[in-house]
Amino acid sequence: MAADTTSGSPLRPGTIAVTAGRPDKVPDAPLNTPITMAATYVAGGEVEYGRYGNPTWTALEDALGALEGGRCLTFASGLAAVATVLDLVGAEGKVVVPRHGYTGTIMQLADLESRGRLTAEMVDITDTDAVVAACDGAALVWLESPTNPALEVADIPTITKAAHEAGAYVVVDNTFATPLLQRPLEDDVDLVVHSATKYLAGHSDVQMGAIITRDDDLWAVLKGRRDLVGAIPGPFEAWLTLRGLRTLHLRVERAQANAQELVRRLGEHPALSEVRYPGFGAIVSIVLAQGEMAADLLSRKTRLWIHATSLGGVESSLERRRRWKAEAATIPDGLVRLSVGIEDVEDLWDDLRAALDGCVG
Ligand SMILES: *Cc1c(COP(=O)(O)O)cnc(C)c1O
């Protein structure tokens, strides 16, 4: 792993984000790993074919692996990574999953359950005792922390210990926190999953996913699934994500600072009945006191904040989550998820406050 060449001590995350996954420093080597467009390779080497490997993926996988503290595999999307992890569950195995997990993950589980492949047990991720009890007989415990869009936080170390005692694997979807704010592998979690589409790439122009693990056997099984199923990223997407990763620490720092300032100011606003924020990260969920109509109005009234799904880009966006049929019925109708970007916070506040002023009952 990345080590400081001068002192021998481990590098800090911001330095890893900038330095990991670069070509060897030899005369005339490019500073950045080039985009390698190749469907096949001259025989006799380790890669052989485009579905099995690509130097541009490898550069990104080295960097993201170093940030999370494990070995990384990249995928065509976050959900391709999710599907690959769920594929580890044996016939009729039990999966424990947060009731407010990402809708795509919940939908994959529902689909697999409807076809008799596995059973899914939904839990309230904040009720640690209930989650620990649900670990009994489980093959896989799926954690997402904070959850999307309820922003609930799980007690990862306690749940991981209980899951391991029950013989289950533990996975954490770390999309919201990023490896800068939370490194689940250090809490003994087996697998970390990312939608790299969000903060890692960070510019709303790439769809990609990743899995990171410290377990070489698990890594080999997952690599075998990727080879066979072919949910592989494009080389250009891998290059863009690595380029985005170079500024991850700056983007997360700024977006988080903006979010914390907005949370301080939003608490007073009469249009809102609730502001949800886990204390870290840059996603904030607000609940409009006047419900669904006011929330839809807010989405139309902002000028700077873009009405769009997804999150984690440099630009601020917002969305009423219940406009999606698949969103959990326990998420309030009037909940709007804010993805706070890296603009000047005063401009973000001016725009949001003006739009909210128009949504007071
Ligand atoms: C977006 C998202 C995913 C799915 O990733 P895609 O890249 O859209 O396939 C998974 N988990 C979380 C928490 C997400 O926000």
The ligand as a Tripos MOL2 file, in Angstrom:
@<TRIPOS>MOLECULE
LIG
   15    15     1     0     0
SMALL
NO_CHARGES

@<TRIPOS>ATOM
      1 C1        -26.7650    5.6940   -6.5530 C.3       1 LIG1
      2 C2        -26.5620    4.6970   -5.4750 C.ar      1 LIG1
      3 C3        -26.3690    3.3390   -5.7780 C.ar      1 LIG1
      4 C4        -26.4440    2.7990   -7.1890 C.3       1 LIG1
      5 O1        -25.3950    3.2410   -7.9920 O.3       1 LIG1
      6 P1        -25.5290    3.4430   -9.5870 P.3       1 LIG1
      7 O2        -24.1720    3.9410   -9.9480 O.co2     1 LIG1
      8 O3        -26.6260    4.4190   -9.8220 O.co2     1 LIG1
      9 O4        -25.8480    2.1120  -10.1820 O.co2     1 LIG1
     10 C5        -26.1300    2.4660   -4.7250 C.ar      1 LIG1
     11 N1        -26.1110    2.8980   -3.4400 N.ar      1 LIG1
     12 C6        -26.2970    4.1960   -3.1130 C.ar      1 LIG1
     13 C7        -26.2650    4.6120   -1.6800 C.3       1 LIG1
     14 C8        -26.5380    5.1390   -4.1230 C.ar      1 LIG1
     15 O5        -26.7470    6.4190   -3.7800 O.3       1 LIG1
@<TRIPOS>BOND
     1     1     2 1
     2     2     3 ar
     3     2    14 ar
     4     3     4 1
     5     3    10 ar
     6     4     5 1
     7     5     6 1
     8     6     7 2
     9     6     8 1
    10     6     9 1
    11    10    11 ar
    12    11    12 ar
    13    12    13 1
    14    12    14 ar
    15    14    15 1
@<TRIPOS>SUBSTRUCTURE
     1 LIG1         1 GROUP 0 **** ****
